[in-house]
Amino acid sequence: MLASNSTSHDEPHQKQAKIDNLLLRIQSYSSNTTAMPEACKALVVQCESACATARQVPPSDADQSLFTVLERILVFVTKMSTSFYTKCRTADYLERKMKTLRSDLSKAVDTQKPLVPHVLQQPEPQGDAVDVHSMYSIEVDKMKEELMDRQNELKKAQKPEGKAQLIFNTGVTCIGKAALDEWETLQTVEVDEASMKPVRFGHLGMATVGGAVVLIKRIGEIQGTTKTDTVKRCKALAHWLRRCKGMMKIDYIQRPDLVIYGPIRAETLDVYLAQQPGLSLEAKWMLAFKVASTTSYIHECKIIHRNIRAESVFMVMEASGKIEPKLAGFEACRKEDLGFRSVGQTDEFDLWDAPEKPTHGSSFATDVYAFGVLMYEIAMRQPPVWINHPNVSHEMKYKQNASHWVGEAYSFSPTPKYITLMQQCLSATHTDRPAMSTIFDTLAEGYE
């Protein structure tokens, strides 16, 4: 690392040596990065321009600021060259980090002074006089314009097509009726109160916004700062998870305390399963696999869902006509590091709750337990009836036998591999449960 003393007394060649050394190391490590290669390349180009500018000015106290930023960039690109670091960080985090470094580098370059005295000592050119200050300013302005163009190109490349997207079950997410009343002063929202039906975490109904029919969801009556925290969590989740294809994503219009969605024509997985008595083993295995894929991605983003169950999975028809499961129900989720806390303990059912949840709260392991219950729901097309720790094999066998005299046939006999994985997820000891990434890998191997 650099010494803390000022560089104002350094000789020009010493300053240039430091700049060249830092730039060379930045270039070397950045060439090994696999994540965000174009963004890293743009960052290196900006470093090269900054160093070129710094070489043109004499040593000064301002150099320390530039050296400090270059060292931070060196540390960043060094970490970016390791796959472990990039896997442990979300793309959003890396983008914010890079944006901060580029901004700080621009500020450090602005503090550099033009080499006016040295240039003026040169023999005066014949003919028209040369305005050294103007020449330097034009060059710097040109460089800044080029950097700005590169930044704009980078932003365009990273910006998703279409409107911004937010993830939730359906309709308009309204944080309390008071918030809805406040927003009505900004834009007309006609709510069909007769259509409001109680659903998990609130009420769902129809509304008309700007002449368009939408669904509206109210999440309780939340007062004080809690409402603000909830809105922040909604926006943050949209930002963190916007790249996952397995999420419910709908274009939205953002207003204070409200998020507007278009209407969704989709039924939840529990309803879908009840209507599909002849669903094949392969189809059920694929349902579990796709939900596991999405949940595994959520955990990679350091987010605990806290509401994994068939009711939180929507069966959405794609443009191709194929029905795909989309995980929703994010009202209760929070960041794993508690950066965004949930609004109270909102779980209403015990079947999906891990044994340790009442005393130790939510974790990735409690999500895994809930996924085990979801595997049961997919296998048997209905929730379990067990109390306390489940006996999966016994209950499945009981329901299979009971189906003969209740007149319902179970077409799905879970494979030993499926049952084993389910029982591992439903382990009473949280340390014995597999990680979602392991579950995903196991299901990816196929049911045979």
Backbone hydrogen bonds, N-H to C=O, Kabsch-Sander energy under -0.5 kcal/mol:
donor,donor_aa,acceptor,acceptor_aa,energy
10,D,7,T,-1.5
14,Q,11,E,-0.6
15,K,11,E,-2.1
16,Q,12,P,-2.5
17,A,13,H,-2.0
18,K,14,Q,-2.0
19,I,15,K,-2.4
20,D,16,Q,-2.9
21,N,17,A,-2.3
22,L,18,K,-2.4
23,L,19,I,-2.7
24,L,20,D,-2.5
25,R,21,N,-1.9
26,I,22,L,-2.3
27,Q,23,L,-2.7
28,S,24,L,-2.1
29,Y,25,R,-2.4
30,S,26,I,-2.3
31,S,27,Q,-1.2
32,N,29,Y,-1.6
33,T,30,S,-1.2
34,T,80,M,-0.7
35,A,80,M,-0.5
40,C,36,M,-2.3
41,K,37,P,-2.2
42,A,38,E,-2.2
43,L,39,A,-2.0
44,V,40,C,-2.3
45,V,41,K,-2.2
46,Q,42,A,-1.9
47,C,43,L,-2.0
48,E,44,V,-2.6
49,S,45,V,-2.1
50,A,46,Q,-2.4
51,C,47,C,-2.7
52,A,48,E,-2.1
53,T,49,S,-2.0
54,A,50,A,-2.3
55,R,51,C,-1.8
56,Q,52,A,-0.5
56,Q,53,T,-1.2
57,V,54,A,-1.3
63,D,60,S,-1.5
64,Q,61,D,-1.0
65,S,61,D,-0.5
66,L,62,A,-1.2
67,F,63,D,-3.0
68,T,64,Q,-2.4
69,V,65,S,-2.0
70,L,66,L,-2.5
71,E,67,F,-2.3
72,R,68,T,-2.0
73,I,69,V,-2.4
74,L,70,L,-2.3
75,V,71,E,-2.3
76,F,72,R,-2.2
77,V,73,I,-2.8
78,T,74,L,-1.9
79,K,75,V,-2.1
80,M,76,F,-2.5
81,S,77,V,-1.0
82,T,79,K,-1.9
86,T,82,T,-1.6
87,K,83,S,-1.9
88,C,84,F,-1.4
94,L,90,T,-2.1
95,E,91,A,-2.3
96,R,92,D,-2.3
97,K,93,Y,-2.5
98,M,94,L,-2.4
99,K,95,E,-2.4
100,T,96,R,-2.3
101,L,97,K,-2.2
102,R,98,M,-2.4
103,S,99,K,-2.1
104,D,100,T,-2.6
105,L,101,L,-2.3
106,S,102,R,-2.0
107,K,103,S,-2.0
108,A,104,D,-2.2
109,V,105,L,-2.2
110,D,106,S,-1.8
111,T,107,K,-1.0
112,Q,109,V,-1.3
116,V,114,P,-2.2
119,V,115,L,-1.4
120,L,116,V,-2.4
121,Q,117,P,-0.9
121,Q,118,H,-0.5
122,Q,119,V,-1.5
131,D,129,A,-0.5
132,V,130,V,-1.1
135,M,131,D,-2.3
136,Y,132,V,-2.6
137,S,133,H,-2.6
138,I,134,S,-2.6
139,E,135,M,-2.0
140,V,136,Y,-2.6
141,D,137,S,-2.8
142,K,138,I,-2.3
143,M,139,E,-2.2
144,K,140,V,-2.6
145,E,141,D,-2.3
146,E,142,K,-2.2
147,L,143,M,-2.5
148,M,144,K,-2.7
149,D,145,E,-2.4
150,R,146,E,-2.2
151,Q,147,L,-2.5
152,N,148,M,-2.5
153,E,149,D,-2.3
154,L,150,R,-2.3
155,K,151,Q,-2.5
156,K,152,N,-2.3
157,A,153,E,-2.0
158,Q,154,L,-1.6
159,K,155,K,-1.5
166,L,250,I,-1.4
168,F,166,L,-0.5
168,F,248,M,-0.6
171,G,262,G,-0.5
172,V,215,L,-3.7
173,T,259,V,-1.5
174,C,172,V,-0.8
174,C,217,K,-3.9
175,I,257,D,-1.3
176,G,174,C,-1.6
180,L,176,G,-1.3
181,D,177,K,-2.4
182,E,178,A,-2.1
183,W,179,A,-2.1
184,E,180,L,-1.5
185,T,182,E,-1.2
186,L,183,W,-1.8
187,Q,183,W,-1.8
190,E,208,T,-2.7
191,V,189,V,-0.8
192,D,206,M,-2.3
193,E,191,V,-1.3
195,S,192,D,-1.6
196,M,193,E,-1.2
197,K,204,L,-3.1
199,V,202,G,-2.7
202,G,199,V,-1.7
203,H,218,R,-1.5
204,L,197,K,-3.0
205,G,216,I,-2.3
206,M,192,D,-0.5
207,A,214,V,-2.3
208,T,190,E,-2.4
209,V,212,A,-2.9
210,G,188,T,-1.2
210,G,208,T,-0.5
212,A,209,V,-2.1
214,V,207,A,-3.2
216,I,205,G,-3.1
217,K,172,V,-6.2
218,R,203,H,-2.4
219,I,174,C,-2.6
220,G,218,R,-0.8
222,I,220,G,-0.7
223,Q,221,E,-0.5
226,T,223,Q,-0.9
227,K,224,G,-1.0
228,T,224,G,-0.7
229,D,225,T,-2.4
230,T,226,T,-2.3
231,V,227,K,-2.2
232,K,228,T,-2.4
233,R,229,D,-2.2
234,C,230,T,-2.3
235,K,231,V,-2.3
236,A,232,K,-2.7
237,L,233,R,-2.6
238,A,234,C,-1.7
239,H,235,K,-1.8
240,W,236,A,-2.8
241,L,237,L,-2.4
242,R,238,A,-0.5
242,R,239,H,-0.6
244,C,241,L,-1.5
247,M,244,C,-1.0
248,M,327,L,-1.5
249,K,247,M,-0.8
250,I,166,L,-1.4
252,Y,164,A,-1.2
253,I,260,I,-0.8
255,R,258,L,-1.9
258,L,255,R,-2.0
259,V,173,T,-1.0
260,I,253,I,-1.9
262,G,251,D,-0.6
266,A,264,I,-0.8
267,E,315,M,-0.8
269,L,310,A,-1.2
269,L,313,V,-2.6
270,D,310,A,-0.6
272,Y,268,T,-2.4
273,L,269,L,-2.9
274,A,270,D,-1.7
275,Q,271,V,-1.3
276,Q,273,L,-1.3
279,L,276,Q,-1.5
284,K,280,S,-2.1
285,W,281,L,-2.6
286,M,282,E,-2.2
287,L,283,A,-1.8
288,A,284,K,-2.1
289,F,285,W,-2.3
290,K,286,M,-2.5
291,V,287,L,-2.1
292,A,288,A,-2.2
293,S,289,F,-2.1
294,T,290,K,-1.9
295,T,291,V,-2.7
296,S,292,A,-2.6
297,Y,293,S,-1.6
298,I,294,T,-2.1
299,H,295,T,-2.2
300,E,296,S,-1.7
301,C,297,Y,-1.4
302,K,299,H,-1.7
303,I,298,I,-1.8
304,I,334,R,-2.8
305,H,303,I,-0.5
309,R,307,N,-0.6
312,S,309,R,-1.5
313,V,310,A,-1.5
314,F,312,S,-0.5
314,F,326,K,-3.1
315,M,267,E,-3.2
316,V,314,F,-1.0
316,V,324,E,-2.6
318,E,316,V,-0.6
318,E,322,K,-3.3
321,G,318,E,-2.0
324,E,316,V,-3.1
324,E,322,K,-0.5
326,K,314,F,-2.8
327,L,246,G,-2.4
328,A,312,S,-3.4
332,A,329,G,-0.6
333,C,330,F,-0.9
334,R,304,I,-1.8
335,K,340,F,-0.9
336,E,302,K,-3.7
338,L,335,K,-1.5
344,G,342,S,-1.4
346,T,344,G,-0.9
353,D,350,D,-1.5
357,K,354,A,-1.5
359,T,356,E,-0.6
360,H,356,E,-3.2
361,G,357,K,-2.0
367,D,363,S,-1.5
368,V,364,F,-1.9
369,Y,365,A,-2.1
370,A,366,T,-2.2
371,F,367,D,-2.1
372,G,368,V,-1.8
373,V,369,Y,-1.7
374,L,370,A,-2.1
375,M,371,F,-2.3
376,Y,372,G,-1.5
377,E,373,V,-2.4
378,I,374,L,-2.5
379,A,375,M,-2.3
380,M,376,Y,-3.1
381,R,377,E,-1.5
392,V,390,P,-0.6
395,E,391,N,-2.4
396,M,392,V,-2.6
397,K,393,S,-2.3
398,Y,394,H,-2.4
399,K,395,E,-2.7
400,Q,396,M,-2.4
401,N,397,K,-2.1
402,A,398,Y,-2.7
403,S,399,K,-1.8
404,H,401,N,-1.1
405,W,401,N,-0.5
405,W,402,A,-0.8
406,V,402,A,-1.3
407,G,403,S,-0.7
408,E,403,S,-1.5
411,S,277,P,-0.6
411,S,409,A,-0.7
413,S,411,S,-0.6
419,I,415,T,-2.5
420,T,416,P,-2.6
421,L,417,K,-2.0
422,M,418,Y,-2.4
423,Q,419,I,-2.7
424,Q,420,T,-2.0
425,C,421,L,-2.0
426,L,422,M,-1.7
427,S,424,Q,-1.2
430,H,428,A,-0.6
432,D,429,T,-1.6
433,R,430,H,-1.0
439,I,435,A,-2.1
440,F,436,M,-2.7
441,D,437,S,-2.1
442,T,438,T,-2.4
443,L,439,I,-2.6
444,A,440,F,-2.0
445,E,441,D,-0.7
445,E,442,T,-0.9
446,G,443,L,-1.3
